[in-house]
Amino acid sequence: MASSRGLWAATGMAAAMTLAGCGAAPRDPDAALAAALAKDTADPLIRDTLTMPLATDPDLATQANVNAIRSSPRVAGNSIPRPLSRADAASALPTRDGKRLAAPAAVPASPCPDCGPDGPATLGALARELARRTPAACHADPAHRLDYALPWAERLPPPFALFPGAALMDAAGAETADCAVRAASVAIAASAQDVIDHYYTQARRAGYTVAHQRLGSHAMLIGARARDKGGLLLIARTAPDGGATVDLVVSESR
């Protein structure tokens, strides 16, 4: 009988322990981590990693969606063309009288006091440099800042539309009572020389007087058109992959 009572007692204790275990709340590792991060004693390396902003590099835009099955969505109503190969970009270029014009040999440009190693740092600075180099062309009021938005690239004058297959990185524009300014930064698979020859041909075809200059190690086109006080400034840089990055700004009277 005593052994039976001992057996029943052991069984009861085991059942009680089982029930107690069922009632315990499961451990939430996410909640424990959140509580630790909320304390001053949390690991500062983890806290800084979770709270620091994400880094982006617009110069790598041409490498986006390389292996995608479908193209990326449009941005703010403005399409970003899929980059073309260098051969395809060259074959897509328009010509004048059956062939593209070759820009003359570059001459040294006058100094650019506000430029960095790669030229003007922003599209706004590029527009100010255009005003300094082409005083006869129309320009936005210096107090009127450019509005930065990708759709401005779609409003570039037709002769200076985006290069075939260009990947748009930035765009800006402004409109005053008597002048319209359009600017864009792009990455292009074609070489810097192809870019210079293309826009030189386009500018000459549109009635611009154009000069090919060299600003440091970069190629530059500077142009003007008297009939509408038009102005053009373009800087082309050779990219590490053999392509080019290009900044251009165009102004025309309204």
Secondary structure, DSSP 4 states (H G I P E B T S, - for coil): -HHHHHHHHHHHHHHHHHHHHHHSPPP-HHHHHHHHHHSTTS-HHHHHHHHSPPP--GGGGGGTTTT-SSPPPPBTTB--PPPPPHHHHHHT---BTTBPPPPPPPEEPPP-TT-BTTB-SSHHHHHHHHHHH-TTS----TTSPPEE-GGGGGGS-GGGPPPTT-EEEEEEEEE-SSEEEEEEEEEESS-HHHHHHHHHHHHHHTT-EEEEEEETTEEEEEEEETTTTEEEEEEEEE-TTS-EEEEEEEEEE-
